[in-house]
Amino acid sequence: MNSSSSAEEAAAPSETRATIADVARLAGVSKATVSRFLNHRDTLLTRDIAARVETAVKQLGYVPSPMAQALKRGKSKLIGLVVADITNPFSVAVLRGAEKACQEAGYLVMLFNLGNDGSREREAIEALASYQVEGFILNTLGADAGAASEVVRHGKPAVLVDRRHPEMQSDFVSLDNADAIRQAVSHLLANGWRELLYVTEPIAGVSARIERESAFNAQLASHGKAAGGRSQQVADGDEAALLAALREAKRRAARKPLAVLASNAVMTLQVAAAFAKLGWQAGSDAGLVGIDDTEWAPLVGPGISTVAQPTDDLGRVAASCLLERLDGRSLPPRQILLPGRLIVRASSQRADTGA
């Protein structure tokens, strides 16, 4: 388990850190007396005792543990964040948005990375709950039914991001996947690409992948004979399967211009690498659009067109939903879908037509 840097700093005590017992010993008072002073109840103390405790605190450089003080109040001010894959730029960007919103509200974020291993979802909940987090922001695979019961068992509010969990009735915040795919397909067809290949990681029951593939198939059906195409699932890092899928798509397209729509940033980069391996130029030999915008998208090949997710907003909205629950608001589970934004670069504009 990893925590955000701010959480690590708050939770990592120095080996020589003074304790409340050290202060009490130096001041010649009890720990209860020091506690009264630290909790601003020094009106219960004589002026002399209060002065002795204050002197001891300054002399020892004593700083009360934020965690200990929070737990005494019954609140840790910690939020547990579970992400499916920290190597995915999407997860990192959402984390940043959520962390900023939590910090502004006085909370720290603790992070658990699943590494795309759905069997660890329950482990993640248990681990974060052991740190007395007050609630969860979950970007999980939705594969472990026990994870939902684990959240319920701990009685903590949770918000789902990007991926639904069939067993969990919680607020859900996500990209509007159907609209994102519609934007990408409409753009490709408007630029003259007539054979489309949608490349995705294995669906594996992940809701976002299901929604995007379903939306792609629906878009093909809605355009009738104006567009042909199919979807292809490719395991992460399976270069041979991806190359074979691209060659087959090119053969099937025959004289029709071929374009590829990649399901996320991880897949977009792999498709761009496969284009290079095949000697294809994006925008000339085939078009390319990817879901998710990244810092490297303008720099790869002629620049890769993308549908940018509002990642910062996704993290902030998810955090806001959770903070409302922590403030005591009782609402039915909400579904909040945010629109993506098409960013057009050369990879999707046909070089042979100037479109």
PyMOL commands that set and color helices and strands:
alter all, ss='L'
color gray80, all
select helices_A, chain A and resi 5-11+20-27+31-38+42-44+47-60+66-72+89-104+118-129+145-154+177-190+207-226+239-253+265-278+311-326+346-348
alter helices_A, ss='H'
color red, helices_A
select strands_A, chain A and resi 2-3+78-83+108-113+135-139+158-161+171-175+195-200+228-233+258-262+287-291+305-308+335-338+341-343
alter strands_A, ss='S'
color yellow, strands_A
deselect
rebuild
show_as cartoon
